[in-house]
């Protein structure tokens, strides 16, 4: 993925450092060095430049035995390098919609957005095995700025992980946004989907586990987010035959 277009012009190793921290912060210079095959000392000057640009910060941490270590993470300015929808005007508009139409009015807007994406994606994905469908979905989500990846966990089980949320500020105020996204993932994969991690809840990524063969209700995909919204997506567009249902962890 070409990151230079949204990382303030940073390229090469410094861009890779920003992406690594976005995915798994905080990380020490030693941990970053292990990822990139370099010594901690070789990385520190790059980290120092990012720190001077107010994109990266560090703090002392005690990790088990031994002396303290310096763990690096992104500043808020660094977080803003990664794609997000522009929040304030959209939030104001959604407040009006919610006041006039209730939470379902907000849900309808984002459901329609993902339905359009699903309509375009499903014809080419419907016949694929789950693992291939998940990889294609991750590429699709990444095209929309979510920095997504898929991992095969076990036979019939895959994990979708999003390292960036392009609507994070909106999602913090409108949980219907996350419900619509979750329903979209279940719709495209055509299987039971369970959210394991949530950026809005303070995690570094949104993570979904998809289980083949565990869907229950034919004809619809349902999803809940934070107990506030129930989203149903139409399934008459040639989606996989299994009917997906999102499950939230207890």
Beta strands, then each sheet from edge to edge (+ up, - down):
strand 1: 27-28
strand 2: 56-61
strand 3: 69-74
strand 4: 148-154
strand 5: 157-162
strand 6: 192-197
strand 7: 206-211
strand 8: 220-225
strand 9: 229-234
strand 10: 246-248
sheet 1: 1+ 3- 2+
sheet 2: 4+ 5- 7+ 6- 10-
sheet 3: 8+ 9-
end
